[in-house]
Amino acid sequence: MIVEKGTRRVTYSRMFDTYLDPNESAKLNSILFETPTGNLLILGVKDDGSRSLTLDLIQTLSSLGSKFINQLGFRDSWAFSVRKGKPETAKEAKDSQNAVELMLKKKKKLHLVATSCSWNYGNSFLLVINDDPANNIHYSGEEHRGIVMVILNKDGKVIDNQIFDTYKTPAASDQLEAAIQSHLSISVGNLIILGVKDEGSRSLTASARRIISSLGSQQINQLQHRDSWCFIARIGKPQTAKEMRDSNNSVTVSWLPKRHRVVPPPHRYNIHFNPPNPVNKPQNIQHSPEDLYRHPHPNRPTDVPVQSVHHRSSEVGGAGVEVGMSVRNNRARRRDTIS
């Protein structure tokens, strides 16, 4: 099957009998070559597809990103999908004993909401992952205090989840610093979420504040007694940091997927027709070749190049025809001027 890029429509679907006929392998090979780059290719075995599989087809599928096609045996189950031109997007499964499955659905964009409430404003920390209560991370009550650290991978799976009592002792601050340091080299691209529950500033050391600042935080050095504070960023990408701090209220930071991209329209020149005032209709306006490039305008200096055509003596009813004639005449003048 071939799924067209952009429209996501199935534009081609066919079974090739690569069990009985080697010519079917050649036909499939030519289809794979002719498919435009960017389209999604989906292939799989039904019954058996290995007996008459040619070396050319195996090489083509390998170049597309397949790692198992050259190991395909008699009546093996095999499924493969790839975005043509991007072998790194390949998904593949093969099994000699069982059926195989590929999940082609797009991964859900990660959605996070982190809320920090200091002692005076709720005394809790809550992280909501993809609006799923089963995945919530919640610290409440009086048994926990300090700075919460949560590490998530790109799919939203929790890798690390700890709270450090940076109110009670500087040793907890050192443990927080060591925990962050351990993730800096092995978790690049993963998300780090930090937040205050109850109070977290009293024993927070200067070195711990520095390492949090290196993640992209601009508020950690101003964190004071029982401030609410939340921070989210990608490890290794401080420019992605989102942060809030407040001394008089709880704070919430959201991490939302990018749903819309604004693409600026291409630059283009427009020819504008301005209908004249029939009362003050000008008579017999004469133009010189230089008028193509510069002509006086009441609201514009005379040395500004003309970027629109104003046909002042046209009637509204004949605007379309006469404006077209004006443009053609101006092009003729331009040729005369150049020659």
N, C-alpha and C positions, 0 to 999 in steps of 0.2 A: 504494500500500500504506500501511496505517496500523499502526504498532507501538505497543502500549499502554505507557504509562509505568509503570515499576515491574515489571510482570510480563514485559515484553519479548515479549509474544505478538503475532502478526500477527492483528489483529481485523478487518481489511477488506482486500480485494484485488480489483481490477476493472480492466478495460480500457475506456476511453472513446474512441469513434471521433470524434475532433475533426478528422478529415479530411473525412468526408462529412456529418456531422450537427451543426449549431450547437446543437441541444438537448442534445447530450452535454456540451458545454462548460458549459451551465447546470446540468446534473446534478452535474458534477465541482465546480463552484463551490459548490453547496449542501452537498456533502459536506465540503468544506474549512472552511466556516463552522460546520458542526455538530460537527466533531471537537473533543473537549475539549482545553483548553490543556495543554501538557506532552507530548502524544503526538508520536511521531516520524512525519513525513510523508515518503514516498519516491515520487518521480515520475520518469518518463522516457519518451522517444519510442521507438516501434517503428514502422518504415516511415516514416510522416509524421504529424505532429500539428499542423501549423500552418495548414492551409487554412481550416478552420472555427473557428479559435480566436477567441473573442469578447473584446471589450474588457474586459468585467466580469471574466472569468477572468484576463486579463493583469494587471489592477489588483490582484486578490486575491493572485496569486502574487508580484507585486512587493512588496506589503505584508508578505508572509511572509518576504521576504528575497532573492527572485530578482533578479538583475541582468541576466540574458540573455534572459528570456522575451519581452520586447518586441522582441528582435532575432531571434527564432526564424524561420528561413526554411524553404522547401520542402525536405523530407527531410533537415533538419539532425539530427545526433545531439545529444541533450540529456539530462542527468541532474541531479536536484535532490533534496536532502534538507534537512530543517530540523526543529527542535523547535518546535512551534507555540507562539507567544507569545514566542519568543526568536530574532528575526531574525539576531542576531549569530552563531548556531550554524549558519547556512546553509552548505551545501557545494554547489557547482554546477560543471558543465562543459558546454561546447557546442563543436561542431566541424562545419563544413560538408563536410569531406573525409574524416574518419575517425570511427571509433567513439570513445566517451569512457568513462571509468571513474571511479567515486568509491569511495574506501576509507572505509567506515563503521565499521570496527572501532575500538574505543576505544584511545587511545594508552596504551602501557604506562607505568605509574608508574615514575619514576626511582629507581634504587637505586644508591647509591654506598658504597664502603668505601675509606677513605684510611688508609694506614699510614705513619708516620714512624719511621725508625730512625736514631739518631745514630751517631757513629763507633764507640762502644763496643758497640752493640747491633744491628749489621747493616749500617750505613752505606748506607741505601737509602731511597727513597720510592716508594710504589706506590699508584696510584688505580685501582680496579676499577669499571667502569661497566656496570651491568645484568648483572653476572655473565658478561660476554662477554670472553674473553681477547683477542679481536681489538681491543677498544677500550681495553685497559689502557694506562695511562701509567706507565712504570717508569724510575726513575733509579737506577742502581747503579754499582759500580766507583769508581775514584778520579778519573775525569775530570770529575765533577760535584760541586758543593758549594754549600751556601747554602740559600736559601728558594725553593721551587717555587711558582709561581702558575699555576693552571688556571682558565679561565673556560668554563662550559658554558651553553648556552641551555636553555630549559625542556624540550626534547626530549632533552637529553643530548648534543647535538652540541658538539664542542670548538671554541670560538671563539679561544681563546688558550692557549698552553702554553709557559712559559718558566721558567728557573731563574736566579737572581741570586746571585752569589758575595758575600753579605753578611758573609763571614768575612774576605775579602782586602782589600776597599777600600770606603770610604763611597760611592764613585761608583756601585757596584752597588746600594746602598741607595737612592740618589737615583733610579736607573732603576726600581727596584721601586715606589717611591712614584709616579713619573710614570705607570707602567703601570696601577696601581690607579686613579689619578686619571682616566685616559683612559676607564675603563669605568664610572665612577660615574654619569655623566650619560646615557650611551647604552645601558647594559646593565642598567637597573633591572629587577629580577625574575629576572635570570639568576643562576646559582650561581657563587660564587667559592670555590676550594679553595686553601688555603695550607698548607705543611708544610716541616719542616726535613729536609734530607738532609746527613748528616755534621755540619756545624756552621754556624749562621746568625746568631749573636748578636754576634760580636766587633765588626763594623763597622756594625751596624744602628743607624741614627741615630734620635734622639728624634722627629723629624718623621715618619719612616716608621712608628715605633711608634704615633704618634698617629692616623695615617690608618687603620691596621689596627684600632686601638681603636674608631674611628668605625664600622667595619663590624660591631661587636658583640663583639670579642675582649676578654676580661678577663684573659688570661694573657700577652699579648705583652709587657707591661711587666716581667714577672718572668722572661722568657726569658733563660737564662744559657748559659755555655759548654757546648756539646755536649748541650744538652737535646733530647729528642724532643718535637715539637710538631705538632699537626694542627688545622686550622680549616676549617669549612664554614659558609656562610651565603648567603642571598639578598641580592643587592646592593639597597640601599635598605630592607632589613628586618632591622635588627640583632637584633630579638627572635627571629629564627629561627636564630641562631648556635648551632653545636655545636663543642665545643673540648676538647682534652686536652693536657696537658703533663706530662712526667715526667723527672726527672733520673737515674733509675736503671733505665729500661727503655724499650722501644719503646712507641708508643701507636697506637691505632686508633680512628677516628671513623666511624660509619655514618650514612648518610642513607637512611631507610626510608620507603616510602609509608604513609599512614594507611589501614589496612585495616578498622578497626572504629571506629565512633563509638558511644559510650555515651549513650543518650537516657534521661533520668530519666523514670520512669513518672508519669502524671498523678496529682495528689493525690486521694485518695478516702477516704471514711469507711467503716469496716467495722463491722458489728455482730457482736460475739463472744458465743458462748454458752459459759458455764462450767458444766459439770455439777456438781450439788451433791454433797456427801458424804452418802450415805443414812443414815449413823449419826446425824449432827447436823442433820437436816432441820428447817429453821425452820417454825414454825406460824403461819398467819394474819398474814402480813406486811402492814401497812397502809401505803399510799403517799398522800402529799399531792400536789397539783399542782406544788408547788415541787420535788419529787423528780425531776421531768423534767430540771431544770437543775442541781441540786446535791443530792447525798446523800452520807452518810458512807461512807468506805471505809477499811479498816484500813491501807492503804499509801498513802493520798493525803489531802491536807488537804481539809477540808470546803468550802473556798471555790473549789475547782477545778471548772469546768463538766464535766458528764458527757459523754463522747464514746463510750461503749459501753453496751449494755443487758445487765445481768446478771440472768437469770431464775433465781433461786436455788432455787425450789421445784419445778422441772420434773424429770420423769424423763427419763433418757437416751433411752428408746425413743420418747417423744413430743416430742423436742426440737424437731424441725422445725416441727410444728404449733403447739406452745405458744409458741415464740419468736415466730412470726408473729403470734399473738394478742397477745402482749405488745407488739409494735411498734405494732399497730393501736390497742390501748388507750392507749398513750402518746401517739399522735397525737391521739386523742380528748381526752385530758387537756390537751394543748397548746392545742387549739381552745378548750376551756372556759376555760383560764387567760387566753388572749388576749381572749376575749369578756367 
